[in-house]
Amino acid sequence: MACRGSGVQVPSAPLKGVRDGGRHGAGHLVFHAPAMESSSTAQPQVRWPRADSLLTKEACGMVRAKWSARRRWVAVVTVALPALLLATLPALSSQAAGTALVTGVDVSRWDHPNGVGIDWTKVKAAGRSFAIVKATQRTNYTNPYFTPDFTGARTAGLVIGAYHYAEPSVTTCGGVLPCDRYKSARDQAKYFVSTMRGAGISLRSTGVLPPALDLEITGGLSSGDLVAWAQTFLATVRSLSGRTPMLYTYHSFIIGPLGNTSALASYPLWYARYTTTVPTATTLPGGWRTWALWQYTSTESTNGITGAGDVNRFNGSLSTLQAFADGTASGYAPPTEPVTLAATPGVGAATLTWSAPLDDGGVPILNYRVKVDDGPAVLAPTSSFVAWGLPAGSHSFTVAAENVAGIGPTAVATATIAAYDPLSVRPSATTLTIARPVAASGASWFPVQVRLVRTDTGQALPGAVISVVSQPELSGSPTAVGVTTDTEGTATAWLRAAIDTQVTATVPASAWNSSGTAVGSVRVRPALSAVLSTTSVKRTGVVRLRGGTTPLLAGETVYRQIYTAGRWVTKSSAVLSVTGRYSFPVPTSRKGRVTMRVLLPASTHHLRVTSRQVVLTVR
């Protein structure tokens, strides 16, 4: 998770923990990092890691960056629905359908650069609903800020939680029996729970999330030992606390070191993957079909916390979060089956209706999973579902309820569809939505995630061919990308654009859906290069700072800045040529090291961007 020093902004990946209580892990970088700033006079040149790479605490301690990323994101989509592909129709979760997102932070000692405290009242006022604080690591480290952060966040009215950073190891038995091979898992679990109790924290009170295991390193263990170690830790915490704990880990760690196992899927998943596309049942690894928390970034600012850091989203409403954090309940489990399931045949379709399970498992229902015949299980946010595009004949349907603890047993119904004239089908209205990313960079591919749902029931439409068309604002040829929705009605198109781009789409009418059109725009941070003619020169020598951006921005002004006395200072300006290039003379009258960058201010056609930093040594 996040790692901070004084003014540190970390790249988009969880950061590696080390023996003094840091954290580490890996994530998926989507956007090119803009230039960094620092409160330090020494400006290290930092290259962001690629997806799934690791940062040690030492590397993290060197990173000094400020990231300003406030972007607009809208898009429009063209969809063609093959009629008989829609025999099974998924649906979106309530959040995907448009309810307010529930977000929160996780913090550790890295969120206290130079001992600076967190103003939890401001964090609450910034719209965060929960906070999870690092408590322990190994069996001899307790986060020195754990108790004040936990208490402060709770006093401010946030739902609160705690996590333990795992350092897995196994006992070498040497043939001696009995042997507790995973003793370190039990010991770390006991230390974690006893630390919380020693701080006067009851896991069986209201407003306290289930305890969490943060699993990001292997400790040199094989996949089998690592899974068994995690199972031992989690089972021990559940036995000691009376709560079913969560597991925090990241996508490629599940795929790789954990062997894509399904053995841990009975524990709620706190899923780290830094992307703007919402995880779905078809994209989650291992045996998980849903997530409880999604850590989607490590570079988002929250008022009250110094620097940018981790932000997480809860998979449900605020009331669902409060139920999930109710430690006074006897625990939670998957719900029982839906009741009174009925299938009413229609023209080429069947309408399914049902009532909620008699037992929701202790936490609210998130979704229902519906299967038509032998098709894939799809999501429905409400207690109704229309299976359309059905051929004449007998069809079977199953419905299961889902909460953060898992999926319950199924209810079953059947219906017989009579022969019908396809021309008699009445098309239904559909709704398109766009997931809005936190950033888009002209130097990188960026995702446009679309969701297509049936308007009346909210169920998603799989197998829809979607054309996403982007058109740069100033000039250039349009780009069209074709994608197909998955079993949750989502699809992602990857685009590149040098400047702000208009995005347009249309939903053509078919026998089963009505037509529709939507238009929007994407704000883009242009690519901006910077290169010195030489990096070392004698005093009074000749040096130039050159670079450029897209020719579409010819005539705009860029500024050369130097870093001095803890801040960036503008020293000169230049106008971009018709090819988008610039060239600055660099004074060399004083000996020393000079850190420079180039700034392109925001305009109506693009976001503000700074180049990479360059360092000149004057001898």
N, C-alpha and C positions, 0 to 999 in steps of 0.2 A: 504494500500500500504506500501511501505518500511518505516522502522523506523531505524534510525542510531544514534549512539553516537560516541564517539571517536573510530574509528576502528571497529565499529560494523558490523557484517555480520548477516543478519537476516535469519531465516529458511524459507522454501518454503511455505509461506502463507502470504497473505496480513496482515498487522499489525493493531491492534485496535487503533483507535484514541480516545483521551480523551479531557478533557475540556481545555487543554492548546494548542490545535492545533495538537495533534497527529492523527494517523489514525488507524483504525482497521477493521478487516474483517476476512475472512477465505479462505482457498484454499485447494488444494489437494496435499499432499506430496507423491512423488513417490519414492524418494531415501533416504536411511539411511544417517543421517548427520555424517560426519567424526568428529574427535575430534576438539575441539575449541582451539584457541589461544587468547590471550588478551594482551592489553597494560597495563592492571591493574594487580597489584600484587595479588589481590584476584581473585581466579579463581572459579566462581560459577559453580556448576554442573547443566547444563541445559539439560532437556529432551525435544526434539522437540515435538510439539503438533501433535496429529493425524490429519488426514484430517478433514477439516471444523471446527477445534477448533479455539479459539480466543486467541490472545495475547494482554494484556493491555500494555499501554505505560510503566508502571512500570516494567513489565516483560521484555519488549523490552529493557528498559534501562539497564537491567542486562546482556543481552546477549552480549557476546564478542566472536567472532569467526572469523576465516579466512577460507575460503573455496576455495581450488584450484581444479578446475574441468575442465580439458581439455581432452576430450575423443574422441576417434575415434569410429565410428559407421557405420557399413555396414552390410548388411544381404542379404540373397538370399532365394528365395521362390519357392515352388512347387505348381502349380495351375492346378486344373482339372475343366474344364468348362462344366457344363451340358448344352447340346445343346439348348433345348427348354426353359431353364430358362432365356434365354437372349432376351426375347421379348422386354424388356425395358432396355436400357443401359445408365447409368449415365456417367458423365465426370467430370474431375478435373477442379478446378479453374486454372487460368494462373499461379499462384504461385505454386500450387501443381504440375503443369506440368513442373516446373523447372526454372522459371524466378527468377531473383535476389530478395531476401527477403528485405522488407523495414521495418527497426526497429527503435525504438526510446525509450526514457526514460521518466519516470515521477518522479518528485522530490518535496520535501517539506523541511521544516526546518531540518528534520532528516538527510538530505544529506549535512549538514554543521556542522559536529562534531567540537565542540570548536570554532565555527565561521569560519571554513575553507571554502573558496569560491570554486566555480565550475569553471574549465577552459573550457569554452564552445567551444573554438577553438579546443581543444584536443578531446572533445566529438564529434564534427563534423568530425575531422580527423579519429576518431575511427570507422567511418562508420555509425553513427546514423543519421537518416534523420529528426527526429522530437523530440520535448520535450514538455511535458505538466507539468505545474507548479501549485502547490496548491496555490489558491488565498485566500480563505476565509473559515470560519466555524462559525456556528450560525449567529448572527447579530452584533458581537462585536469582532471578531478575524480576523486579516489579517496576513497572513504569512509574517514575516519581510523580507524574502528574495524574495518575489514575484516579485517586480519590477526589482531588479537587475538581477534575474535569467531570467525573461521573456525578458528583454532588451538584456541581454548578449547572450542568445540563438539565438535571432532573428538577432543580429549583426553578429553572427558567421555563419549565413546562414541556420539555422534550421527552418523548419516549426514549429510553436509554438502554444500552447494552454494553457488553464487554467481550473481548476476544483474547485468546492465547495464541502466541506465535509459536508454531511447532518446530522443534529440532529433533526429528526422528532418529532413533538408533535402536539396535537390537542387542540383546545379551548373548555373548558367545558361551554356549553351554559346555563345550568340550566333552560331550558324551555323558555329563553328569545329569542325572534325573532325580526328582522333577526339576524342570527348568522353565523359568518365566521369561520366555524370549522377548516379550514386549513389555517388560517391567518399566522401561522409561516412559512408555505411553501412560501407564497407570500412575506413575509418580508425577508426571507433568500435569495430568488431569487433577490429581489430588491437590497439587500446589495451586493450580488455577482456582479451584473451588474454595480452598481454604483462604486464599488471598482475598477473594470477594467477601467471604464471611468475616474475615478479620477487619475489613473496612466497614463492617456493619451493613453490608448489602445483602438483602434477601432476594433470591431468585424466585421465590414463591409469592412475590408481591405484584401489584398491578403496575403497569407502565414500564416493565422490565422485559426486554427481548430475551429470547432463548440465548444461552451462552454460545459462543462461536469458536470453532477451531480454525485457525488460519494456517493452511497447509500449502507451502510454496516451495519447499526444498525437499530433496530426497534423503539427505544424510547418507548417501551412498547405498541406500537400500534397493533391492529389486522391487519390481512392481508388486509381486505377491506379498512381500514383507511390508511394503509401504501401505498397501490396502489394509492388511491385518493390523498394522500399527494404528492407523486412523480409526479402524473399527474398535480397537481396544480403548483408545482415548475417548471416543464418543460414547461408548457404552458405559465407561467409568463415570464420565460427567453426568450422564443420564441417571445412573444409579445414585450418585451423591447429591444431585440437585433436584431430582424429580422433574426435570425439564428435558425434552428432546432437543439436543443442541443442533446448531447449524454448522455447515461446513463451508468455509470460504476457500476458494481456489480459482484458478484461471483456466481458460479454455484449453490451451495447449498442454498444460500440466495434466489435465484429465485425459487428454488424448495420448500423451506420451508416457510420463512416469507412472501414472495410475493405470495405464493399459486400457483406457476407455472402459473401465469397469462399471458394472451396474450394481456392485455390491454395496455401494454407499448411498444409493438413490433413495433409501428410506429416510435419510436426513435432509431437511430443507436446505436448498442450495443457495449460497451467497456467491453469485457468479460474477467473476471479473472478466470483462471483455470490453476493450475500449473501442467502441464503434457506435455509430449513430443508428444502426439498425437494431430494432428491438428483438431480443432472443425469442425464438419460437420453438415449439416441440420438434420441428424438423431441423433446427440448427443447434440445439443443445447437445452436448456430448454425453457419453456414458449412458446410464439408465434414466436420467432425469427427463421428464416431459414438461416440467415447469420450473420456475425459479421463485424464490422468496424475495431475495434482494439482488439487484443488478448494479454492480459498480461499473459505471459507464465512462468515467473519466477520472484522471488524477490532476487535471489542470483547470478546474473551475473554481473561481473565487467565491467566497462566502463572507459576507460582512460579519465582523467580529473575530475572524481568524486571519492571522498574518499570512499573506501569500496565498497562492492557489493550491488546491489539493483535491483529495478524493471526494466524490459525490456519488451517492447511491440512490437508486429508485426502488421503492417497495412495490410488489406486484399485487396491488389492490387499493382500496380506498382507505381513508384515514380511520374509519370505524373498523375496517378489517385489520389494520395495523394495531390498533388498540386491543383488539381481541387476541391477536397473535402475541402481544406483549402482556397478556393477563396471566401472571404466574400463579394466581389463586385457583385457576381452573385445574382440573385433575390431569391435565395434559391434552394433547390433541392427536387426532388420528384421521385417516381418510374417512369421508362421509359414507353413510350407508347408501343403498341404491335409491334412485328417484322413484316416486310412487305415482300411481294412476297414469302410467304411460299409455297413450292412445295414438293410433295412426289412422287418419281420415283420408281416404283416397280422393283424388281429384283428377283433372285432365292432365295426364302426363306427370303428375306430382302427388306427393302425400304430405299432409300437414301433421307433424308430430307435436303433441302437447303433453306435459307432465307436471307434477308438483315436486317441490323440494323434498329431499330425504327427511325422514323423521329425525335423524341424528346427523348434524352437520360436522361432527368430529371435534367440536369444540372451537372451531374458527369458521368464519363465513365461507360460503361457497364462492369460488372464483369463476368457474366456468363449468360447462357440461361438455362431454365428449360423445359425439354421435357417429355411429357407423351405419352405413346403408349397404346391405348385402355383405359382400366381402371387401368393400372399399376401406380406405384408411380412416382412422378415427380423426374427426375434425371438431373444432371448438365452436360452441354456441354460448353466447353470454346470457341468454334468457331461457325461459322454460318453454320455448317454442322453436320449431325448426321446419323448414320446407325443403323436402327432397324433391328436386325437380329434374326434368329431362329423363324421367324413368320410362323405360319401354313397357309395353303392356305385359302383364303377368304378375306373379306373386313376388313380393319383396319383404325382406326382414330388416328390422331396425333395432339397434341397441343404444342405450343412453346410460352414461355413468357420470357421476358428479365428481368434481375436483376441488380440493383446497390446497393450502400450502404444504400439508402433510402428505398429499398424494391423491391417487385416483381410487374411487370406491368400486364396488361391484356394479354390474349392469342390470338394467331393466330391459325387457324384450317385448317387441310388438311386431305384428305383421299386417300387411295390407295388399290387396289385389288391385292392380291398375287395369282398367278396361281399355279396349282398343279405342284410339282417338285419332282425329284428324289434326295433324300438326298446325294447320292454319287456324284452328280454333283456340290455340294457346294464347293467353293474354300475358304480354311481357310485364315484368315487375321492375320497379324503380331500383336503381343501384346508387351507391354512394362511394366516392373516392376520397381517401385521405392520404396525407403526406407526412412522413416523419421528418422533423426538422433537425438537421445536425447542428452542432455547436460551432462548426467552422467549415469553411471551404477555401481551398488554396489553389491558385493558378498553377502552382508547381506540382500538384498532386492530383490523382484521381479522387473524386469525392462521390459519395453514394446518394442516390435519390431512392428512398424506400417508399413504395406505394402500397396501399391496402384497398381492396375492393370488397365491399359488403353489400348484402341485400338490405335495402332501407328499412323494410318493415320488421324483420327479425334480427338484424344485425349480424347474421351469419355471413361468413366470408365465402368468396367464390374462387375455387381453385381452377387451374387450367386456363385462366384468362390470359390471352396474349396482349401484353401492354406495350405500347410504343411511347417512349418518353422523348420528346423533341425539344432541344435547347437551341436558342438563337442569341448570340452575343448582342449587347445593346447597340454598340457603335457600328459594327460591320462584321463580315465573316459569314461563312456558310453555316447553315443549321446542321445540327447533329441529331440523328435519330437512333435510339437504342431500343431493341426489342427484348422484352423479358416475359416470363410466364409466372403467374402466381402459384404459390405452393399450397399445401393443404391447410394453411392458416390464412390464405387469401393475401399473402404478402409477396412482393417481388422487389428486387433491388437493381437499379440501373446505375452503372458507374460512368461518370462523365468527367470531362476536363473542360475548363473555360478560362481564358486569360483575364476576362473582366466580367462584371455583372451580366447575367444571362437571363433572358426570358425563357420560360419553360411552358409549353402548351401541350394539351392532350385532349383527346375526344373519346367518348365511349360510343361506338356505333350501335345502333339498334339491332337486335336479333330477335328470334322467336321467343327468347326467354327474358330479355332485359331491354329496358328503354335506353335511348341515347342520352348523352350528356357531354358537357365540355367544361373545362376548368383552365384557368390561366394564372400564372404566378411568376416569381422571379427568384433567382439565387444571387446573393451577394458574395463576391469573390475577392480574396486577397491576392493581388497579382504577384507573379514571380519577379524578384528584383536581385540582380547579381551585383557583385562588387569585387574587383581584383586590383591589387597594387602592381605597378610596373616593376617594383622590387620591394622586398621586405626588409632590406638592410642597406643603409646608405651613409656615406660620410656627410658631415654637416655641410650645408649649402649645396648639396647635390640636388639633382632634378628627379622628382617622383610624381607620378600621376595615379589618381584613383579612377578607374574606369569601370563601366558596367552598363546594364541596360534592362529593359523590360519589353513588353509587347509594343510593336509599332502603333497599335491602336491608341496609345496614350501619348503620341507625339504632341509636343507643345506644352505638356504639363511640367511643373517645376519640382526638382528633387533637391534635397539639402544634405550637405556633408556635415556630419556631427562627430565630435570627439568626446571621449569619456574622461572627465576630470572632476576631482573633488566630490565623487560619489554621484554624479549626474551627467546626463548627456547635454552637450552644448552645441548649438548650430554655429558653424564657422563660415559657410559659404553656400551658394545656391547655383543651380544650372538648369537650363531648359532642355528637355528631351528632344533629340533630333527626330527627323522624319522616320528614322529606323528604330526609334526608341532608345538611343544610346546617349550616354553622358560621359564627361571627362572633367575631373577636377585637378588643378595643380595642388600639390601638398607642400606647405612650407617645411623646410628642414633646417631652420636657423638655430634650433636648440637640440642638445643631446638628450637622449632618453628614449623611452618606449611610448608610442602613441597608439591608442586603440580608437579605431574609427568605424563608422557605419554610414549608410546612406538611407535617408528617410523619404518616402513618397507619401504625402498626406492623403487622407481619404477625400474622395470626390463623389459626385452623384453616380459615377460609373464603377467605383471600386472602393474597397476598404483600405484603411491605412496599412502600410507595410514598411518594414525596415529590412535592409540587406543583412547578410551575415557580417560578423565583425572581422575586421582585418587589423593586424598589428604591424606597425612600422618601427624599426629600431634605427635611431639616428646616432651614429658613432662620433 
